[in-house]
Amino acid sequence: MTTGILNGLRVVEVSAFIAAPIGGMTLAQLGAEVIRIDPIGGNIDYRRWPLSPSGSSLYWSSLNRGKRSIAIALDKPEGQEIARALITQPGEDSGILLTNLPASGWMSYKQLSEHRNDLIMLRLTGNHDGSGAVDYTVNCATGFPTATGATTDPVNHVLPAWDIAAGLYLSTGLLAAERARRKDKQGRELTLALSDVALASVGNLGYLADVQVNGTVRQPMGNDLYGALGRDFKTKDGRFVMIVAISNRQWRAIGKATGLTDKFAMIGPMMDVDLNTEGGRFEARGAIFALLEHWCGARSLAEIRSALDGSGVLWGPYQDFGQLLAEDPRCSEANPMFGRIDQPGAGNILAPAGPLGFVGSGRVPPQPAPVLGQDTDRVLSDVLGLSGAAIGKLHDAGTIAGPDKAGTKTN
């Protein structure tokens, strides 16, 4: 197995749902040892859809690949003490907590740092004031749903974009804090608000500035590419493709590949626009799209693929999840990011490793997610040095649980 670049780093994760688990999994995919602590029986995300026929959550397992799982009675003082010991374990490569759960009481930075003063703790909240929010309640306020679709009615997308972005911010922040600790030996509490991730993105993409400078609010325009040339087109066999031109080179490639160069050239003078600029192509997009609609509508997806692949045209087919898996070579073992894993509760499946590739050193191959509580005994033995007898007593007292007690079936 390839050793990841973060080999030796230990992170304890106490989390649920998407953002923090993605942050932890990102680190695990880079080689870090990520120990996820869940309450006995699983946290509130443990049985979230989609489920396999066995009742195992494909959602949970897909967000926790490569981690170690322990199940502890976090509502008991004895369980909290075990979790605290794991979080504050001495060593320059440990003492790091990642969480998106309420960090109060025994799990507050104040109390945990009393046991290790150089503790690094990353804490995700909903809003900057600590109040609750989830991706769906954040996204609706960002302006994106009202700019999506073809009417002024808001349109939600199914991608939890802010959760994903927050998870990546968490992993970046953790690595930044860990690097700083190596220099100054100081602990740090980092906070990240999910709504701030979204609001920063709105600002970084220029939409807030557009309102302030131009007094304009972006309006919905269907699948047209804002400010440039691009849209979806229906094929002869009922599929859809996206064709885009950002640069002049890509614009010329469309004309050459489709044989429409001469017809495109007539549009500029007729509409008094310069088609060698993004703005000109955007203004004339209706006329350009009419030609491309006719061209795509007379050809099958296979014929369009043959004409556009290797031509310099930016294009892609629309695919549902099933078509993605069945038809796209990028989502297969032909892509070195992918490999097959034996996932408990799901069987042998294709799964991605981390998308970062380190040239010359390979990447950590995809790893299955653990069964809940799978690593409880080994972690307590390896990390805390507890004896088999001590671990057995904790089992008997209901303070910890292994995979047999945690289970994978739904009720």
Disulfide bonds with the S-S distance in Angstrom:
none
